[in-house]
Amino acid sequence: MKFKNMYLSLFVCFALLLILSSSISAEKKVLTHVVKKGDTLWSICEYYYGDPFLWPELWEMNQFITNPHWLKPGDIITLLEYGALKPTPAKKEVEVAVQEVRKPLEKPTRPKGIIVSSLTNVEAIGFFRQNAFEPWGRIFDFEAEGIMLKENDIVYVKMYKEDVRLGDTFTIYNISNPIMHPLRKEECGYIHSFKGVLEVEEAKKDYYIARIRDSFRTIYKDDLLMPYHPVSPCVLPIPYQGDLTTYILASRDNLNLHGQYSVVYIDSGFKEGVKRGNIFEAIEERESHTDLEKKEIVSLPPTILGRILVLATTENTSTGVVFWASKNFTNGVTIKPVLWQDQYRELAHLPACAIE
């Protein structure tokens, strides 16, 4: 009997080890996506993470991809570490869903967003990144006289990547010098400023001929190219889940003073839970003396300097527009998520739109 109990205990321990091992393996399981016809890195990021602007990070993780616009069906994409946001439904949930199909279906209502075109051009906001994005190509010469380019000008483009097709469109951009973190006083990344969009019209032996389709700001020789993706100006405000204290790193124009309609870059991104549609407040902490003789100091509610709507995120940073400001503020200012019930005060006048 004694040996029987001992063997039973060993069996239970062994079974627990197997369960624990399988649990650990499941946690370490690498999430992947099998490419279907029509998929792009842009659409994959929008599906899994709700933010298509994460495609550069996904591209870096899958270096076998030569063109993020053209993916081969059947290819396996390794997803970002923080995993998919739309897991496959459990079997029980599927069974319930099948049963409910027999019920009369109500026409679903699309969630209402707001059109932010009056705040900023969403295709010209650029982004801030810890590492400089590897360019797809660059403008090496142009047909027009002078040194500045505009819409409809013909440019000559050198491409560094393969699989470029006629009709492909590219965002024209440049990269800033390394930006110093306003608080840590160390290099923290680069501003990627969007300047326009061009379309490839003709292929030559060692270069391509393209036409500038849109111009957001002055375009010059040696400006860089990355794949273009259209950005909807329709944004759905959503609450930030949790608590976060972060800071403003820089602005689109690399200025140190920001006010209403400024595009700013935030020192937190998708990895910290920041998403397109979140709203943050720029604040200034306040203290006051209750008794000058006793030197008693108390903390007062902070002054709200401005409110920021997040328009795009990368893994570690976000891009937002200041839609309201009480006064100007600088890089390094503290920002925190707003109370959800206060979010629509300054956005109520903007046109509504249906989220696709």
C-alpha positions, 0 to 999 in steps of 0.5 A, a space after each residue: 500500500 505504501 508503494 502504491 501511494 508513492 507511485 500514485 504521488 509520482 504519477 500526479 507530480 509527473 502529470 502536473 509537470 506535463 500540464 505546466 510544460 504545455 502551459 509554458 510552451 503555449 505562452 511561448 508560442 509564436 503568433 503567425 498569419 498565413 497570407 491570403 490574396 489581397 493581404 498587405 502588411 498595412 491590412 494585416 496590422 489594421 486587422 490584428 492591432 487596429 493600427 495600420 501604422 505598425 507595418 514598418 515594425 512588422 516588415 522589419 520582423 519579416 525580412 523575406 518580404 521584398 514589397 509590403 504592397 505585394 505579399 504572396 498567398 501562403 507566406 507565413 508572417 510572424 506577428 509582433 511580440 504583443 500578439 494578435 488582438 483578434 484571437 480565434 473564437 473558442 469552440 463554445 462561442 462558435 457553437 453559440 454563434 451558429 445557434 443564433 444565426 437562425 434568429 432574425 438578424 438586425 442590421 448592425 450600426 456602424 460606430 460613429 467617428 469624427 472627421 479630423 481634416 480641419 485639425 490636420 492633414 492626416 497623410 502629412 503627420 509623419 512619425 517618430 521612430 527610435 531607429 531611422 526607417 530604411 528608405 525604399 528609394 530616393 529622388 536623385 534628379 528632376 525635370 523642372 528648373 530650380 531646386 524646389 519641386 511641386 505637384 505634377 513635376 517629373 522626378 527621377 527616382 533610384 529604387 533600392 528595393 526590387 519588385 517595383 511596379 508601374 503605378 506604385 505610389 510612394 510617400 516622399 519624406 526626410 529624416 531629422 538629425 538625432 533628437 535628444 530626449 527632453 528629460 533624459 538628455 540622450 538621443 532617442 530617435 528621429 522625426 520622419 517628416 512626410 512631404 508628398 506622394 509620387 507615382 511611378 510612371 515609367 521604368 528605365 534601365 537603372 532608374 524610374 520616372 515618377 510624377 509628384 501627385 501630392 505635395 504637403 511641403 517643399 520637396 527637394 532632390 535627395 528626399 527619400 521614399 517609402 511605400 504610400 498607404 492612404 490614411 482615413 481622416 475618420 477617427 473613432 475616439 476610444 478610451 485608453 485602457 489603464 493609467 499612463 504617464 508619458 511625455 512629448 518628445 518632439 513635434 512635426 516641425 521640430 519646434 519646441 513650442 506647441 499649441 492648437 493644431 500642432 502635430 506632436 510625437 509622444 514617448 509611448 506607443 502600441 506596446 504601452 497600450 496607446 491606440 489611434 483615437 486615444 485622447 491625452 491631456 498635457 498638464 503642468 503640476 502645481 504647488 502652493 504655500 499655505 503658510 509662508 512662515 512655516 513653509 508649508 507647501 501643498 499640491 494643487 490640481 494640475 493646470 491643463 495645457 492642452 488636449 491631444 488626439 492620437 492619430 497613429 502609433 508605432 511600437 514605442 511612440 505615437 503621433 497626435 494633434 493638439 485639438 485644444 490648448 489653453 496656452 503653449 507648452 514645450 517638449 518634455 511636458 507631462 501627458 496623461 489619458 483624459 477622463 472618458 466622460 470629458 473627451 468630446 467637449 472640444 470635438 463635438 463640432 467636428 463632422 461625424 463619419 461611419 467607421 468602416 
